[in-house]
Amino acid sequence: MTTWKIRLITAAVLAILAAIWILQNGDSVQVKFLFARITMPQSAMLSITLLIGTVVGIFLALGLSGKWNLKKPKL
């Protein structure tokens, strides 16, 4: 089995587990962020947290792999 198939299967399993975990937590929770208090379903909070973590992970992976050239251009 190739590496990309293993990664694809791992990602699919993690996505399914995350979806099950999110769907089972439908209770309302109160979230305090800075000076605001928001009441929202716990599933929405978990989805937002998962999305933020995924985006940060992608940015870190791209930055650490050297695919982004962060050097200043020479003038």
N, C-alpha and C positions, 0 to 999 in steps of 0.2 A: 504494500500500500504506500502511495506516495505521500510526501509531507503535506501537500495542499489538501489531500483528501482527509488526512487526520485532523488538520486545522478546521476544515469545513464541518466535519462530524462533531468536533469539540465545540465549535461555535453554535451549531444547531442544538446540541444537548444543553448548553448553557442558556440559550435563548428560550428553550422550552421550560427549563427549570425556573428561569426568571419570570416568565409569563404565568406559570402556575402560582408562584410565590406572590406575585402582584395581584392576581385575581382572587386569591384567598383572603386578602386583607382589604376588605371593603368598608371597614368602620371609619367614622369621621375622627379626625385628630386636629388638634389646634397647633399650628406652627407659628413660632415667634421668629421673625427675621428682622433684625435691626430694631426699628420702632413699631413695626406692624405685627398684628396678630391675624392670622388667616385660619379659618376652619375649612378643611378640605378632606376628601376621602384619602385614606391611607394609601390606597392603590395609586392615586395620582402623585402623592409624595414619593412613593417608591419609584414610579416611572420617571419622574423628574430627576431623582437622584441617580438612577441608572443611566439616563441620557447624559447627564453632566459627567459622570464617571467615564462613560464611553468616549465622549468627545475629548476629555483630558487625556485619556489613555492613547487615543489616536495621535493627538498632538505630540505627546511625549515619545511615542514610538517613531514617528516621522523625524522628530528632532534628534533623537539618539542614533537613528540609523544613518544619519548624514544625508538624507534626501532633501533636506532644506539647507540651502547655503545661507547662513546667517552673517556672513562676513560683509563688511561695508565695501561698496564698490570703490575702486581706485579712481581718483580724480586726476 
